[in-house]
Amino acid sequence: MRRLALLASALLAAAPARAATEIALTFDDLSVHGPLPPGQAPQAVASSIVSSLRAARVADAYGFVNGAGVARRPATEAVLRIWRKAGYALGNHTWSHPRLDSLSAGDFAREITRNEPLLVRHMGRADWRWFRYPYLAEGADPARRAAVRAVLAKRGYRIAAVTMSFGDYRWNPPYARCLASGDKAGIATLEQSYLAAAAAALQDSQAMAGALYGRDIPYVLLMHVGAFDAHMLPRLLSYYRAQGVRFVSLADAERDPAYARDVDPRRPAGPESLEARMRARGLPLPKRHDHGEGLERLCR
């Protein structure tokens, strides 16, 4: 019996640990997203976000830039300096965040290239050639999609796909209202529903990856540089850590074969999300509850 116990212990010691769920953190709409509470500046929001990331030992995070916001409010270029000083990278989210369906392929290409000098100024020789479509939408016209992908390929971009999102941006406007009115109960409701939405998104993404690929994949999480995101980020990162999540870079996550068609613009466009891939294969989507229901009425 003792020999069997020793053998079992040895086998357990030699067995590989269960792989951690991997998430790459990405933030859209730099230099600022959404309304800010009275007295809060975009620079303070960015400083709070990068401080939380560094405190949680998140080595890599990508921020996707819309240069038009900096052009409208030049002081907010400080946000990009704060982001870079913390060691995090910047990528291209077009100049003014248009939908591809609203522009010709040529005009959309100019949206991409117009953003590049700002990225070069802050990234230098570091890798900034990641592109994220506004609204995560490549559009309905196959010819226009192909033309824009050809531009991205020619300019050396990879496409930053998203495989996890919980609509975090929806919480920023009510937070500004609740904070302005001093509604502590409203803020508590926001905090609870935000974390519930994040937890549900993690479970749903894992369920869809299991159905599509028969395994977990590294996930790319979409967030925004908003005031409530900054407020909640320490708790959100703690929640992910408690679930065994390991934070990885965007490049590492999207080396997974699940992203092959997304990342390489030389390939034809496919379904743009896990949900779209599920529908394309006739698979049922996870049953969902809208944890953001009623946010537009809160603190009014």
C-alpha positions as CSV (number, residue, x, y, z in Angstrom):
1,M,0.0,0.0,0.0
2,R,2.8,2.4,0.9
3,R,4.4,1.7,-2.6
4,L,1.1,2.5,-4.3
5,A,0.7,5.7,-2.3
6,L,4.3,6.8,-3.2
7,L,3.6,5.9,-6.9
8,A,0.4,7.9,-6.9
9,S,2.2,10.9,-5.3
10,A,4.9,10.7,-7.9
11,L,2.3,10.6,-10.7
12,L,0.5,13.6,-9.3
13,A,3.7,15.5,-9.0
14,A,4.7,14.7,-12.6
15,A,1.2,15.5,-14.1
16,P,1.1,18.9,-15.8
17,A,-0.9,21.5,-14.0
18,R,-4.2,22.5,-15.6
19,A,-3.5,25.2,-18.1
20,A,-4.6,28.7,-16.9
21,T,-7.1,30.6,-18.9
22,E,-5.2,33.3,-20.8
23,I,-6.5,36.8,-21.5
24,A,-4.9,39.6,-23.4
25,L,-6.1,43.1,-22.3
26,T,-6.9,45.7,-24.9
27,F,-8.4,49.2,-24.5
28,D,-10.1,51.1,-27.2
29,D,-10.7,54.8,-27.9
30,L,-7.6,56.4,-26.5
31,S,-7.3,59.2,-25.6
32,V,-10.6,59.1,-23.7
33,H,-13.9,57.3,-24.0
34,G,-17.3,58.4,-22.8
35,P,-18.4,61.2,-20.5
36,L,-16.2,61.9,-17.4
37,P,-17.5,62.7,-13.9
38,P,-17.1,66.4,-12.9
39,G,-13.5,67.2,-12.0
40,Q,-12.0,64.1,-13.7
41,A,-9.6,64.5,-16.6
42,P,-8.6,62.0,-19.2
43,Q,-5.1,62.0,-17.9
44,A,-6.3,60.9,-14.5
45,V,-8.3,58.1,-16.0
46,A,-5.3,56.9,-17.9
47,S,-3.0,57.1,-14.9
48,S,-5.5,55.1,-12.8
49,I,-5.8,52.4,-15.4
50,V,-2.0,52.0,-15.9
51,S,-1.4,52.1,-12.2
52,S,-3.9,49.2,-11.7
53,L,-2.4,47.2,-14.5
54,R,1.1,47.6,-13.1
55,A,0.0,46.8,-9.6
56,A,-1.6,43.6,-10.9
57,R,1.7,42.8,-12.7
58,V,0.1,42.9,-16.2
59,A,3.1,43.2,-18.4
60,D,1.3,43.8,-21.7
61,A,-1.7,45.8,-22.7
62,Y,-2.6,47.4,-26.0
63,G,-4.4,50.8,-26.3
64,F,-6.1,51.5,-29.6
65,V,-6.0,55.2,-30.6
66,N,-8.3,57.6,-32.4
67,G,-6.3,60.6,-33.4
68,A,-9.3,62.8,-33.9
69,G,-9.9,62.9,-30.2
70,V,-6.3,64.2,-29.6
71,A,-6.8,66.7,-32.4
72,R,-9.9,68.1,-30.8
73,R,-8.4,68.2,-27.3
74,P,-4.6,68.5,-27.7
75,A,-4.0,68.2,-23.9
76,T,-5.2,64.6,-24.0
77,E,-2.1,63.6,-26.0
78,A,-0.7,63.3,-22.4
79,V,-2.8,60.1,-22.2
80,L,-0.7,58.5,-24.9
81,R,2.5,59.5,-23.1
82,I,1.2,58.1,-19.8
83,W,0.4,54.8,-21.6
84,R,3.8,54.5,-23.2
85,K,5.7,55.5,-20.1
86,A,4.1,52.6,-18.3
87,G,5.5,50.3,-21.0
88,Y,2.2,49.6,-22.8
89,A,1.7,49.6,-26.6
90,L,-0.5,51.6,-28.9
91,G,-2.3,50.5,-32.1
92,N,-4.5,52.0,-34.8
93,H,-8.2,52.3,-34.4
94,T,-8.7,54.8,-37.3
95,W,-8.6,58.5,-37.1
96,S,-12.2,59.2,-36.2
97,H,-13.8,55.8,-35.4
98,P,-16.1,55.5,-38.5
99,R,-18.0,52.4,-39.5
100,L,-16.6,50.9,-42.7
101,D,-20.1,50.7,-44.1
102,S,-20.3,54.5,-44.0
103,L,-17.2,55.1,-46.1
104,S,-15.7,54.0,-49.4
105,A,-12.7,51.7,-49.2
106,G,-10.5,54.6,-50.2
107,D,-11.8,57.0,-47.5
108,F,-11.5,54.3,-44.9
109,A,-7.9,53.7,-45.9
110,R,-7.2,57.4,-45.4
111,E,-8.7,57.0,-41.9
112,I,-6.0,54.4,-41.2
113,T,-3.1,56.2,-42.7
114,R,-4.0,59.6,-41.1
115,N,-3.6,58.0,-37.7
116,E,-0.1,56.7,-38.3
117,P,2.0,59.8,-37.6
118,L,0.6,60.0,-34.1
119,L,1.4,56.4,-33.5
120,V,5.0,56.8,-34.9
121,R,5.5,59.8,-32.6
122,H,4.7,57.7,-29.5
123,M,5.8,54.2,-30.5
124,G,8.9,55.0,-32.5
125,R,10.4,51.7,-33.7
126,A,8.2,49.6,-31.4
127,D,5.4,47.5,-32.9
128,W,2.3,49.7,-33.6
129,R,1.0,47.8,-36.6
130,W,-2.0,46.3,-35.0
131,F,-5.4,47.5,-36.4
132,R,-8.8,47.3,-34.7
133,Y,-11.9,47.9,-36.7
134,P,-14.2,50.5,-35.2
135,Y,-17.3,48.8,-33.8
136,L,-15.5,45.5,-34.5
137,A,-17.2,45.6,-37.9
138,E,-15.6,44.9,-41.3
139,G,-18.8,45.9,-43.1
140,A,-21.4,44.1,-45.2
141,D,-19.8,44.6,-48.6
142,P,-17.4,41.8,-49.5
143,A,-15.6,43.9,-52.1
144,R,-15.0,46.8,-49.6
145,R,-13.9,44.4,-46.9
146,A,-11.4,42.8,-49.3
147,A,-10.1,46.2,-50.5
148,V,-9.5,47.4,-46.9
149,R,-7.8,44.1,-46.0
150,A,-5.5,44.6,-49.0
151,V,-4.5,48.1,-47.7
152,L,-3.8,46.6,-44.2
153,A,-1.7,43.8,-45.7
154,K,0.3,46.2,-47.8
155,R,1.0,48.4,-44.8
156,G,2.1,45.5,-42.7
157,Y,-0.8,45.4,-40.2
158,R,-2.3,42.6,-38.3
159,I,-5.9,42.7,-37.3
160,A,-6.6,42.7,-33.5
161,A,-9.6,40.4,-33.2
162,V,-11.8,40.3,-30.0
163,T,-13.1,37.2,-28.4
164,M,-14.4,38.5,-25.1
165,S,-16.4,41.6,-24.3
166,F,-19.0,42.6,-21.8
167,G,-20.0,46.0,-23.1
168,D,-18.0,47.8,-20.4
169,Y,-18.5,51.2,-22.1
170,R,-22.2,51.1,-21.1
171,W,-21.3,51.7,-17.5
172,N,-19.4,54.9,-18.0
173,P,-22.2,57.4,-18.7
174,P,-24.3,56.3,-15.6
175,Y,-21.2,56.4,-13.5
176,A,-20.7,60.0,-14.4
177,R,-24.3,60.8,-13.5
178,C,-24.2,58.9,-10.2
179,L,-21.0,60.4,-9.1
180,A,-22.2,63.9,-10.0
181,S,-25.4,63.4,-8.0
182,G,-23.7,61.6,-5.1
183,D,-25.9,58.5,-5.5
184,K,-23.9,55.9,-3.6
185,A,-26.6,53.3,-4.0
186,G,-26.5,53.8,-7.8
187,I,-22.8,53.4,-7.8
188,A,-23.1,50.2,-5.8
189,T,-25.6,48.9,-8.4
190,L,-23.1,49.7,-11.2
191,E,-20.3,47.9,-9.4
192,Q,-22.3,44.7,-8.9
193,S,-23.7,44.6,-12.4
194,Y,-20.3,45.4,-14.0
195,L,-18.6,42.5,-12.3
196,A,-21.6,40.2,-13.0
197,A,-21.4,41.1,-16.7
198,A,-17.6,40.4,-16.7
199,A,-18.1,37.0,-15.1
200,A,-20.8,36.0,-17.5
201,A,-18.7,37.1,-20.5
202,L,-15.8,34.9,-19.3
203,Q,-18.1,31.9,-18.9
204,D,-19.8,32.5,-22.3
205,S,-16.5,32.9,-24.2
206,Q,-15.2,29.7,-22.6
207,A,-18.4,27.8,-23.5
208,M,-18.3,29.0,-27.1
209,A,-14.6,28.2,-27.5
210,G,-15.4,24.7,-26.2
211,A,-18.2,24.3,-28.8
212,L,-16.1,25.7,-31.7
213,Y,-12.6,24.3,-31.0
214,G,-13.1,21.6,-28.3
215,R,-10.7,23.5,-26.0
216,D,-10.0,26.7,-24.3
217,I,-8.3,29.4,-26.3
218,P,-6.4,32.6,-25.3
219,Y,-9.0,35.4,-25.2
220,V,-8.7,39.0,-26.3
221,L,-10.7,41.2,-24.0
222,L,-12.1,44.5,-25.3
223,M,-12.3,47.3,-22.8
224,H,-12.3,51.1,-23.0
225,V,-10.4,54.0,-21.3
226,G,-13.5,55.2,-19.3
227,A,-13.8,56.5,-15.8
228,F,-15.8,53.6,-14.5
229,D,-13.4,51.2,-16.1
230,A,-10.6,52.9,-14.2
231,H,-12.7,52.7,-11.0
232,M,-13.4,49.0,-11.4
233,L,-10.2,47.7,-12.9
234,P,-8.5,46.6,-9.6
235,R,-11.6,44.5,-8.7
236,L,-11.9,43.2,-12.2
237,L,-8.3,42.1,-12.4
238,S,-8.6,40.5,-8.9
239,Y,-11.7,38.6,-10.1
240,Y,-9.8,37.2,-13.1
241,R,-6.8,36.2,-11.0
242,A,-9.2,34.4,-8.6
243,Q,-10.5,32.5,-11.7
244,G,-7.0,31.3,-12.5
245,V,-6.5,33.8,-15.4
246,R,-3.0,34.5,-16.7
247,F,-2.6,37.8,-18.6
248,V,-0.7,37.5,-21.9
249,S,0.2,39.9,-24.7
250,L,-2.1,40.5,-27.7
251,A,0.6,39.0,-30.0
252,D,0.9,35.8,-27.9
253,A,-2.9,35.4,-27.7
254,E,-3.4,35.8,-31.4
255,R,-0.7,33.3,-32.4
256,D,-3.3,30.7,-31.5
257,P,-4.7,28.9,-34.6
258,A,-8.2,30.1,-33.7
259,Y,-7.1,33.6,-34.8
260,A,-5.4,32.7,-38.0
261,R,-8.1,34.1,-40.3
262,D,-8.6,37.2,-38.2
263,V,-5.1,38.3,-37.8
264,D,-3.7,38.0,-41.3
265,P,-5.4,40.6,-43.7
266,R,-4.1,38.6,-46.7
267,R,-6.7,36.0,-45.9
268,P,-10.4,36.4,-46.7
269,A,-12.5,37.8,-43.9
270,G,-14.5,35.4,-41.8
271,P,-17.0,35.7,-39.0
272,E,-15.9,38.5,-36.8
273,S,-16.6,37.1,-33.3
274,L,-17.1,33.8,-31.5
275,E,-20.9,34.5,-31.6
276,A,-20.8,34.9,-35.4
277,R,-18.8,31.7,-35.8
278,M,-21.3,29.9,-33.6
279,R,-24.2,31.2,-35.9
280,A,-22.2,30.3,-39.0
281,R,-22.0,26.7,-37.8
282,G,-25.5,26.5,-36.6
283,L,-24.5,26.1,-33.0
284,P,-26.7,27.5,-30.2
285,L,-25.4,30.6,-28.4
286,P,-25.2,30.5,-24.6
287,K,-28.3,31.7,-22.8
288,R,-27.6,35.2,-21.6
289,H,-28.9,37.8,-19.1
290,D,-28.3,41.5,-19.9
291,H,-26.5,42.7,-16.7
292,G,-26.5,46.2,-18.2
293,E,-30.3,46.4,-18.4
294,G,-31.6,49.7,-17.1
295,L,-28.2,51.5,-17.0
296,E,-29.6,54.3,-19.2
297,R,-32.2,55.1,-16.5
298,L,-29.9,55.0,-13.5
299,C,-29.2,58.2,-11.6
300,R,-31.4,60.4,-13.8
